[in-house]
Amino acid sequence: MKTFNYFADPGHAWIKCSKDLLKNLGIADQISTWSYMRGNYAYLEEDRDATVLCNALIRSGIDFKFREYFGNRRSRIRKYKTYKTDLTISEN
């Protein structure tokens, strides 16, 4: 069972997952610029991109659950870099 952190502020929410997982699931290029990234993690906005992730997990047979964190202030996630795909593949 894979556990994802779900972060919410008074206006929106995001699911944190590794960018490597997005690549492995083949959905890295399907994530919108409404999501954010920091380091090797993506913070998928709840309305569309989180659904893309959940559907890919289900298709892959991966069980998952969420650990929820709710804040009453504007989340710092909103200050992270806008998500962009890095699908660079190195050839040997």
C-alpha distances in whole Angstrom, upper triangle without the diagonal:
4,7,10,13,16,19,22,26,29,29,25,22,19,16,16,14,16,18,17,14,17,19,17,16,20,20,21,25,24,23,26,28,27,24,24,24,24,24,21,19,19,20,19,22,21,23,23,20,17,18,18,15,13,15,15,11,12,15,13,10,7,5,5,7,10,12,16,19,22,26,29,30,30,27,28,25,28,30,28,29,28,26,27,26,27,27,29,29,31,33,34
4,7,10,13,16,19,23,26,26,23,19,16,13,12,10,12,15,14,11,14,16,14,14,17,17,18,22,21,20,23,25,24,21,21,20,20,20,17,15,16,16,16,19,18,21,20,18,15,16,16,12,11,14,13,10,12,14,12,11,7,6,5,6,9,10,14,17,20,23,27,28,27,24,24,22,25,27,24,25,25,22,24,23,24,24,26,26,28,31,32
4,7,10,13,16,20,23,23,20,16,14,10,10,9,12,15,15,13,15,18,17,16,19,18,19,22,21,20,22,24,22,19,19,18,19,19,17,14,15,14,14,17,16,19,19,17,14,15,16,13,12,15,15,12,14,17,15,14,11,9,6,5,5,7,10,13,16,19,23,24,24,21,21,19,22,24,22,23,23,21,23,23,24,25,27,28,30,33,34
4,6,10,13,17,20,20,16,13,10,7,6,7,10,13,14,12,13,16,16,15,18,17,17,20,19,17,19,20,19,15,15,15,16,16,14,11,11,10,11,13,13,16,16,14,11,13,14,11,11,14,14,12,14,17,16,16,12,11,7,6,5,6,9,11,14,17,20,21,20,17,18,15,18,20,18,20,20,18,20,20,22,23,25,26,29,32,34
4,6,10,13,17,17,14,10,8,6,6,8,11,14,16,14,15,19,19,18,21,19,18,21,20,18,19,20,18,15,14,14,14,16,15,11,11,9,11,12,12,16,17,15,12,15,16,13,13,17,17,15,17,20,20,19,16,14,11,9,6,5,6,7,11,13,17,17,17,14,15,13,16,18,16,18,19,17,20,21,23,24,27,28,31,34,36
4,7,10,13,14,11,7,6,5,7,10,13,16,18,16,16,20,21,19,21,19,19,21,20,17,18,18,16,13,13,14,15,17,17,13,12,9,9,10,9,13,14,13,10,13,15,13,13,16,17,16,18,21,21,20,17,16,12,10,6,6,5,6,8,11,14,15,15,12,14,12,14,17,16,18,18,17,20,21,23,25,28,30,32,36,38
4,7,10,11,9,5,5,6,8,11,15,17,20,18,18,22,23,22,24,21,20,22,21,18,18,18,15,13,12,14,14,17,17,13,12,9,10,10,10,13,15,14,12,15,17,15,16,19,20,19,21,24,24,24,21,20,16,13,10,9,6,5,6,8,11,12,11,8,10,9,11,14,14,16,17,16,20,22,24,26,29,31,33,37,39
4,7,8,6,4,6,9,11,15,18,20,23,21,21,24,26,24,26,23,22,24,22,19,18,18,15,13,14,16,17,20,20,16,15,11,11,10,9,12,15,15,13,16,18,17,17,21,22,21,23,26,26,26,24,22,18,16,12,11,8,6,5,6,9,9,9,7,11,10,11,14,15,18,17,18,21,23,26,28,31,33,36,40,42
4,5,6,6,9,12,14,18,21,22,26,24,24,27,29,27,29,26,25,26,24,21,20,19,15,14,15,17,18,21,22,19,17,13,14,12,12,14,17,17,16,19,21,20,21,24,25,25,26,29,30,30,27,26,22,19,16,15,11,9,6,5,6,6,6,6,9,10,10,13,15,18,18,19,23,25,28,30,33,36,38,42,44
4,6,8,12,15,17,21,24,26,29,28,27,30,32,30,31,28,27,28,26,23,21,20,17,17,17,20,21,25,26,22,20,16,16,14,13,15,18,19,18,20,23,23,23,26,27,27,28,31,32,32,30,28,25,22,18,17,14,12,8,7,6,7,7,9,12,13,12,15,17,20,20,21,25,28,30,33,36,39,41,45,47
4,7,11,14,17,20,23,24,28,26,25,28,30,28,29,26,25,26,23,20,18,17,14,14,15,18,20,24,25,21,19,15,14,11,11,12,15,16,16,18,20,21,21,24,26,26,27,30,31,31,29,28,24,22,19,19,15,14,11,10,9,9,8,9,12,12,11,14,16,18,17,19,22,25,28,31,34,36,39,43,46
4,7,11,13,17,20,21,24,23,21,25,26,25,25,22,21,22,20,17,15,15,11,11,13,16,18,21,22,18,15,12,11,8,7,9,12,13,12,14,17,17,18,20,22,22,24,26,27,28,26,24,21,19,16,16,13,12,10,10,11,11,9,9,12,10,10,13,14,16,15,16,20,22,25,27,30,33,36,40,42
4,7,10,13,17,18,21,19,18,22,23,22,23,20,19,21,18,15,15,15,11,10,11,14,16,19,19,15,13,9,8,6,5,8,11,11,10,12,15,14,15,18,19,19,21,23,24,25,22,21,18,15,12,13,10,9,9,10,12,12,10,9,11,9,10,14,14,16,15,15,18,20,23,25,29,31,34,37,40
4,6,10,13,14,17,16,15,18,20,18,20,17,16,18,16,12,13,13,10,8,9,11,13,16,15,12,9,5,5,5,5,9,10,9,7,11,13,11,13,16,17,16,19,21,21,22,19,19,15,14,11,12,10,10,11,12,15,14,12,10,11,8,10,13,12,14,13,12,16,17,20,22,25,27,30,34,36
4,6,10,12,15,13,12,16,17,16,17,15,14,17,15,12,13,14,12,9,10,11,13,15,14,10,8,5,5,7,7,11,11,9,6,10,11,9,10,14,14,13,16,18,18,19,16,15,12,11,8,10,9,10,12,14,17,17,16,13,14,11,13,15,14,15,14,13,16,17,19,21,24,26,28,32,34
4,7,9,12,11,11,14,15,15,17,15,14,17,16,13,14,15,14,10,9,9,10,11,10,7,6,4,6,9,10,14,14,11,9,13,13,10,12,15,15,14,17,19,18,19,16,16,13,12,10,10,11,11,14,15,19,18,17,13,13,10,13,15,12,14,14,12,15,16,17,19,22,23,26,29,31
4,6,8,7,8,11,12,12,14,12,11,15,14,12,14,15,15,11,11,10,11,11,9,6,5,7,8,11,13,16,15,11,10,13,12,9,11,14,13,12,15,17,16,17,14,14,12,12,11,12,14,15,17,19,22,22,20,17,16,13,16,17,14,15,15,12,14,14,15,16,19,20,23,26,28
4,5,5,7,9,10,11,13,12,10,14,15,13,15,16,16,13,12,9,10,9,6,4,6,9,10,14,16,19,17,14,13,16,14,11,14,16,14,13,17,18,16,18,15,16,14,15,14,15,17,18,21,22,25,25,23,19,18,15,17,18,15,15,15,12,13,12,13,14,16,17,20,23,25
4,5,5,6,9,10,11,10,7,11,12,10,13,14,15,12,11,8,10,9,6,5,6,9,10,14,16,19,17,13,13,16,14,11,14,16,14,14,18,18,17,19,17,18,17,18,17,19,20,21,23,24,27,26,24,20,19,16,18,18,14,13,13,10,10,9,9,10,13,14,17,20,22
4,5,5,6,9,10,10,8,12,14,13,16,17,19,15,15,12,13,11,7,8,9,13,14,17,19,21,19,15,15,17,15,12,15,17,14,14,17,17,15,17,15,18,17,19,19,20,22,23,26,27,30,29,27,24,22,19,21,22,18,17,17,13,13,11,10,10,12,13,15,18,20
4,5,5,6,8,9,8,12,13,12,16,18,18,15,15,13,14,14,10,9,10,12,12,16,17,19,17,14,13,15,12,9,12,13,10,10,14,14,12,14,12,14,13,15,16,18,20,21,24,26,29,29,27,23,23,19,22,23,19,18,18,14,15,12,13,12,15,15,18,20,23
4,6,5,6,5,5,8,9,9,12,14,16,13,13,12,14,14,11,10,9,11,10,14,15,17,14,11,11,13,10,8,11,12,9,10,13,13,12,15,13,15,15,17,17,19,20,22,24,26,29,28,26,23,22,18,20,21,18,17,16,12,12,10,11,10,14,14,18,20,23
4,5,5,6,5,8,10,11,14,16,18,15,16,14,16,15,11,12,11,14,14,17,19,20,17,14,15,16,13,11,14,14,11,12,16,15,13,16,15,18,17,20,20,22,24,25,28,29,32,32,29,26,25,21,23,23,20,18,17,13,12,9,9,8,11,11,14,17,19
4,5,8,8,11,13,14,17,19,21,18,18,17,18,17,13,14,14,16,16,19,20,22,19,16,16,16,14,11,14,14,10,11,14,13,10,13,12,16,16,19,20,22,24,26,29,31,34,33,31,28,27,24,25,26,23,22,20,17,16,13,13,11,13,13,15,17,20
4,6,8,10,11,12,16,18,19,17,18,17,19,19,15,15,14,16,14,17,18,19,16,13,13,13,10,8,11,10,6,8,11,9,8,11,11,14,14,17,18,21,23,25,27,30,33,33,30,27,27,23,25,26,23,22,20,17,16,13,14,13,16,15,18,20,23
4,6,8,9,11,14,17,19,17,18,17,20,19,16,16,14,17,15,18,19,19,16,13,14,14,11,10,13,12,8,11,13,11,11,14,14,17,17,20,21,24,26,27,29,31,34,34,31,28,28,24,25,26,23,21,20,16,14,11,12,10,13,13,17,19,21
4,5,5,7,11,14,15,13,15,15,18,18,15,14,12,14,12,14,16,16,13,10,11,11,8,8,11,10,8,10,13,12,12,15,15,17,17,19,20,22,23,25,27,28,31,31,28,25,25,21,22,23,20,19,17,13,12,10,12,11,14,15,19,21,24
4,6,6,9,11,13,12,12,12,15,15,12,12,10,12,11,14,16,16,13,10,12,13,10,9,13,13,11,13,16,15,15,18,17,19,18,20,20,22,23,24,26,28,30,29,26,23,23,19,20,21,18,16,14,10,9,6,8,8,11,13,17,19,22
4,6,8,10,13,12,14,14,17,17,15,15,12,14,13,15,17,17,13,11,14,14,11,12,15,15,13,16,18,17,17,21,20,22,22,23,23,25,26,27,28,29,32,31,27,25,24,20,21,22,19,16,14,10,8,6,8,8,12,14,17,20,23
4,6,10,11,11,13,14,18,19,17,15,13,14,11,12,14,14,10,8,11,11,8,9,13,12,11,14,16,15,16,19,19,21,20,22,21,24,24,25,26,28,30,29,26,24,24,20,20,22,19,17,14,11,10,9,12,12,15,17,21,23,27
4,7,8,7,10,11,15,16,15,13,9,10,8,9,11,11,8,6,9,10,8,9,12,13,12,14,17,17,17,20,19,21,19,20,19,21,21,22,23,24,26,25,22,20,20,16,16,18,15,14,11,8,8,8,11,12,16,18,22,25,28
4,5,6,9,11,15,17,17,14,11,11,8,9,11,11,8,7,10,12,10,12,15,15,15,18,20,20,21,24,22,24,22,22,21,23,22,23,23,24,25,24,21,19,19,15,14,16,14,13,9,7,8,9,13,14,18,21,24,27,30
4,5,7,10,13,16,16,14,11,11,9,9,13,12,11,9,13,15,14,15,18,19,19,21,23,24,24,27,25,26,24,24,23,24,23,23,23,23,24,22,19,17,17,13,12,13,12,10,6,5,7,9,13,15,18,21,24,28,31
4,7,10,14,17,17,15,11,9,8,6,10,9,9,8,11,13,13,14,17,18,19,20,23,23,24,27,25,25,23,22,20,22,20,20,19,20,21,19,16,14,15,11,10,12,11,10,7,7,10,13,16,18,21,24,28,31,34
4,7,11,14,14,11,7,6,5,5,9,10,9,7,9,12,12,12,15,17,17,18,21,22,22,24,22,23,20,20,18,19,18,17,18,18,20,19,15,13,13,9,9,11,9,9,6,5,9,11,14,17,20,22,26,29,32
4,7,10,11,9,6,5,7,8,11,13,13,11,12,15,15,14,17,19,19,20,23,24,24,26,23,24,21,21,18,19,18,17,18,18,20,18,15,12,11,7,7,8,6,6,4,4,8,11,13,16,19,22,24,28,31
4,7,7,6,4,6,8,11,14,16,16,13,14,17,16,15,18,20,19,20,23,24,23,25,23,24,21,21,19,19,19,18,19,19,22,20,17,14,12,8,10,10,6,5,6,5,8,10,11,15,17,19,22,25,28
4,6,5,7,8,11,14,17,20,19,16,17,20,19,17,20,23,22,22,25,26,25,27,24,25,22,22,20,19,19,18,19,19,22,20,17,14,11,9,11,10,6,7,9,9,11,13,13,16,18,20,22,26,28
4,6,8,11,14,17,20,23,22,18,19,22,21,19,22,24,22,22,26,27,25,27,24,25,22,23,21,20,21,20,22,22,25,23,21,17,14,12,15,13,10,10,12,11,12,13,12,15,16,18,20,23,25
4,7,10,13,16,19,22,20,17,17,20,19,16,19,21,19,19,23,23,21,23,21,22,20,20,19,19,20,20,23,23,26,25,22,19,17,14,17,16,12,12,13,11,12,12,11,13,14,16,18,21,23
4,7,9,13,15,18,17,14,14,17,16,13,16,19,17,17,20,22,20,22,19,20,17,17,16,16,17,17,19,20,23,22,20,16,14,11,14,14,11,11,12,10,11,12,12,15,17,18,21,24,26
4,6,9,12,15,14,10,10,14,13,11,14,17,15,15,19,20,19,21,18,19,17,17,15,16,16,16,18,19,22,21,18,15,14,10,12,13,10,10,9,7,9,10,12,14,17,19,22,25,27
4,6,9,12,12,9,9,13,13,11,13,16,16,16,19,21,20,22,19,19,16,16,13,14,14,13,15,16,18,17,15,12,11,8,10,11,9,10,9,8,11,13,15,17,20,23,25,29,31
4,6,9,8,5,5,9,9,8,11,13,13,14,17,18,19,20,18,18,15,15,13,15,14,14,16,17,19,19,16,13,14,10,11,14,12,12,10,9,12,13,16,17,21,23,26,29,32
4,6,7,6,6,9,10,10,12,14,15,16,18,20,21,22,20,20,17,17,14,16,14,14,15,16,18,17,14,12,14,10,10,14,13,13,11,10,13,15,18,20,23,26,29,32,35
4,6,6,5,7,10,10,11,13,15,15,17,19,20,21,19,19,16,15,13,14,13,14,13,15,17,17,15,14,16,13,13,17,16,17,15,14,17,18,21,23,26,28,32,35,38
4,6,7,7,10,11,12,13,15,17,17,19,21,22,21,20,18,17,16,18,16,17,17,18,20,20,18,16,19,16,15,19,18,19,16,15,17,19,22,24,27,29,33,36,39
4,6,5,7,9,10,11,13,15,16,17,19,20,19,20,18,18,17,19,18,19,19,21,23,23,20,19,20,17,16,20,18,18,15,14,15,16,20,21,24,26,30,33,36
4,5,5,6,9,10,11,13,14,15,17,19,17,18,16,16,15,18,17,18,19,21,23,22,20,18,19,15,15,18,16,16,13,11,13,13,16,17,21,23,27,29,32
4,5,5,6,9,10,11,12,14,15,17,15,15,13,13,12,14,14,16,17,19,21,21,19,17,18,15,16,19,17,17,15,13,15,16,19,19,23,25,28,31,34
4,5,5,6,8,10,10,12,14,15,14,15,13,13,13,16,16,18,19,22,24,24,23,21,22,19,19,22,21,21,18,16,18,17,20,21,25,26,29,32,35
4,6,5,6,9,10,11,12,14,14,15,14,15,15,18,19,21,22,24,27,27,24,22,23,19,20,23,21,20,17,14,15,15,18,17,21,23,26,28,31
4,6,5,6,9,10,11,12,11,12,11,12,13,16,17,19,21,23,26,26,24,21,22,18,20,22,20,19,17,14,15,15,17,17,21,22,25,27,30
4,5,5,6,9,10,11,9,10,8,10,11,15,16,18,20,23,26,26,25,22,24,20,22,24,22,22,21,18,19,18,21,21,24,25,28,31,33
4,5,5,6,9,10,10,11,11,13,15,18,19,22,24,26,29,30,28,26,27,23,24,27,25,25,22,19,20,19,21,21,24,25,28,30,33
4,5,5,6,9,9,11,11,14,16,19,20,23,25,28,31,31,29,26,27,23,25,27,24,24,22,18,19,17,19,18,21,21,25,27,29
4,5,5,6,5,7,8,11,13,16,18,21,24,27,30,30,29,26,27,23,25,27,25,25,23,20,20,19,20,20,23,23,26,28,30
4,5,5,6,7,9,12,14,18,20,23,25,28,31,32,31,28,29,26,28,30,28,28,26,23,24,22,24,23,26,26,29,31,33
4,6,8,10,12,15,18,21,23,26,28,31,34,35,33,31,32,28,30,32,29,29,27,23,23,21,23,21,25,24,27,29,31
4,6,9,11,15,17,21,23,26,29,32,35,35,34,31,31,28,30,32,29,28,27,23,23,21,22,20,23,22,25,27,29
4,6,10,13,16,20,22,26,28,31,35,36,34,32,32,29,31,33,31,30,29,26,26,24,25,24,27,26,28,30,32
4,6,10,13,16,19,22,25,28,32,33,32,29,29,26,28,30,28,28,27,24,24,23,24,23,26,25,28,29,31
4,7,11,14,17,20,23,26,30,31,30,27,29,26,28,30,28,29,28,25,26,25,26,26,28,28,31,33,34
4,7,10,13,16,19,23,26,27,27,24,25,22,25,27,25,26,25,23,24,23,25,25,28,28,31,33,35
4,7,10,13,16,20,23,24,24,22,23,21,23,26,24,26,25,23,25,25,26,27,30,31,33,36,37
4,6,9,12,16,19,21,21,18,20,17,20,23,21,23,23,21,24,24,26,27,30,31,33,36,38
4,7,10,13,17,19,19,16,18,16,19,22,21,23,23,22,25,25,27,28,31,32,35,38,40
4,7,10,13,15,16,14,16,15,17,20,20,22,22,22,25,26,28,30,32,34,36,40,42
4,7,10,12,13,11,13,13,15,18,18,21,21,21,25,26,28,30,33,35,37,40,42
4,7,9,11,9,13,13,15,17,18,21,21,22,26,27,30,32,35,37,39,43,45
4,6,8,7,10,12,13,15,17,20,21,22,26,28,30,33,35,38,40,44,46
4,7,9,12,14,14,16,19,22,23,24,28,30,33,36,38,41,43,47,49
4,6,9,11,11,13,16,19,20,22,26,29,31,34,36,39,41,45,47
4,7,9,8,10,13,16,17,19,22,25,28,31,33,36,39,42,45
4,5,6,8,10,13,14,16,20,23,25,28,30,33,35,39,41
4,5,5,7,11,13,15,18,21,23,26,28,31,33,37,39
4,5,5,9,10,11,15,18,20,23,25,28,30,34,36
4,6,8,9,11,15,18,20,24,26,29,31,35,38
4,7,9,12,15,18,20,23,25,28,30,34,37
4,6,9,12,15,16,20,22,25,27,30,33
4,6,9,12,13,17,19,22,24,28,30
4,6,10,12,16,18,21,24,27,30
4,7,10,13,15,18,21,25,28
4,7,10,12,15,18,22,25
4,6,9,12,15,18,22
4,6,9,12,15,18
4,6,10,13,16
4,6,10,13
4,6,10
4,7
4
